[in-house]
């Protein structure tokens, strides 16, 4: 992981002098003379080199006694893309902290999922990110609270608990310390807008952002009852820690390189305590922390995928709101078309999913959880018997914790656990790694869609596959560009005979 603590301070300062937006969210600049910290692209006058220090996270800057800049709002930037590229223990822990695991299970819960003791995890996070898990969770709560204060008319008590604070007093004290303003000051300065039973937030994403292509992929894989979509939007149900919810995402293309764009997410939640978890899962779904310029710099000169990268800048790898769901849907979709897989999955949802009330037409059920499907007779599932047994075995492993898809364990360990299950081969394990674990460097050499795309491009599939290591560490994005050429006839849910 490239944290600022491992960077040459002079390199960081050059990025600050040039106001390079590519480094927003990668490191933060603290100014001793003003007591504030900023994103590298802050439009304020560049401070003297002797007066600045660089920090790997907002929590590290806050722990050092700095408050957030009111002009550039540094905590509103997308997260560091290095967390997914390197996938170190610190990066995996950050994903869990952003999902609210510290608030629900404490530091011990995060440490258990990552596979370390709480003390060792704290040492790792301080070394990598400049702050321990409690400070990182506090910074995340403060950022969620600020967005809710400025964009909704929720009461301050509701905002406090929605952001994960234990009390209104803790909420007030933290907001004053981090932003040097009271909640009333923040709301008065920006002005909340009326909400009607929903929470609307803007999800920061780096540009360019191919939002329409992302929507096209999600719309092509809709499971009836769980998902629905329309022009410019996608919606789905959410199975959250404290109850059900829904999210509607309104996205569009954003072409200006190096800027920060926003996808609008409207949440309807059974329990406001799930706000932070719902936001993090929506961010994962749209691959909000991707650095598209780094991807393009690496792939744009390639003779095969380079023209595709230039034609659709900012293409994302669609993520997930629940890793278990991705794995189950992937196994159901083995050796069948996307349409067929969605139809079968919709029947399973109708039979075993929990009904939900929603104001969004078409959203009727939560996706069945692993424990529910683990108890189903595989003979009763609408698919070949061997695949039904594979689905039930997978769900049993997920329900028992033998396989965990919450981004906590090491990716290679998860892949090995999946391959040990009956009916799961390399295609399925790798597709799950790409979608559920956010792996940016997955390629599926046996995929039918890959071969079709390469043939359409006039390439020799065998030769291109043999040379695909040149696309590392962004092979998942190269794969998406190949699949994108097949839309709307894309068929990545068909995993070939190996599974």
C-alpha positions, 0 to 999 in steps of 0.5 A: 500500500502506498501510504504517505508515510512511505512517500517522499515528502517532496513528491507529495509536495509537488502534487500539492503545488500542482493541485493534482486531483489524482492524489485526492484520497491517497494522502492528506496535507496538514498545515501547521500554521492554520491547524487544518488538513486538506486534500492535495487539490485544495484551491487555497494558497499552497503553504510553505513546505516547512509548514506541512506534513502528510498523512495517510488518512483523515483519522491520522490528520485528526489524531495529530490535532488538525481539523478538516478544511471547510473549503475542500472538504478532504473527507468527502473524497473517494477512498484510496484505490491502493486498498484494493490493489495491494489488499494488505491487512490494513486495507482489508481492515479499512473496508470493514471499518467503513462498513461499520464493523467497529461500531457493531462488533468492536475492534475485536470483530474487525481483528477476528475477520482479518485474522489478527489479534486486536493489538497487532491489528492496531499496530498495523493500522497505525503503521500503514494509515497513521491511526488505530481502528477506533480513530479510523471509525471515528473519522468515518462517523464524522464524515457520515454525520457531516453529509447527513447534516448538510443534505437532509433535515433529519434531527440531530439525534437521528443523525447521531445514531445513523452515523454510528455515534453512541450518544448525541453528546459524543456526536456534538463533541466529535463534529466540533472537534473535527470541523471546528463548527457545531452541527447547527453551524454546518447545517446553516452554512450549507442548508439541508434539503427536505427528505421524505422518509428517505436519506439521499447522499452523494457518493464521490467517484473519480473521473472519468466515470462511465456511469451508463456502462455500469448501469448497462451491466447491472441492468443486464443482470437484474434478478426479479424482486431484488433489483430493478432499473430504468433510464439513468438509474438502478435500484435494489433491496439491501439486507443490512445488519439492523434490518432491510433497506433499499437503494436507488442509484442515479448515475451518468457519465462524467468525462472530465479527467481528474475531477470528482463526480458524484453518484446520487444514492437514495436510501430507504432504511428500516433502521438509521443505524445502517446508514454507514453500512448502506453507503459503503455497500453502494460505494462498492457497487459502483467501484467508487474508489477506482483510480481510472487514470491509473488504469488508463495509463497502464492499458491505453497503449495496449494494441488489444484493449487500448482502443476500448479504454479510449472509447469508454474511459472510466469503465468500472468493475461492478461490485456488490452489496453482499458477497454471499449473494454474488457467490450464490448467483455465480454458481446458479449461473454456471453454464447457462445464459445471463437471462436464464440465470436471472430467471432461475435466481428470481424463482429462488428469491420468490420461494426463499427470500424475505418479503419487503415493503418498498415504494420502488415498484419491482422491489419485493424481496431480500436475496435469501441469506446463506443459512436459509439456502443451506437448509434447502433440499437441493433436489427442490432447486430449479436447476440440475441436481449437481448444481443444486448440491453445489449451491447448498454446499456453498451456502453451508460453508458461508453460513458456518464461516468456513468461507467469508466474503466480507473482504476481511480474509486474504484473497488467496485464502478465500479462493482456496476455500472456494475451490475446495467446495464441490462444483466450484472451479477456477472461473467461479472462484475468480469471478467471485474474487473480482465482484465480491472481493473487489479484486482489480487483477482477475482475468478469466481466460476460459470465459466464453464472452472473452473469446467472443469479444476477442474474435469480434475484434479480429484477435487470436484468443489464444495469443491474447490470453497468453499475453494477458499478464501485460495487463496486470495489475488491472486485468479485471478492468481489461476483462470488463472492456472486453465484455463491454464490446458484447453489450447487450449480448454480454454473457459473463455469467456463463462459466464454461465446462470447468465448473 
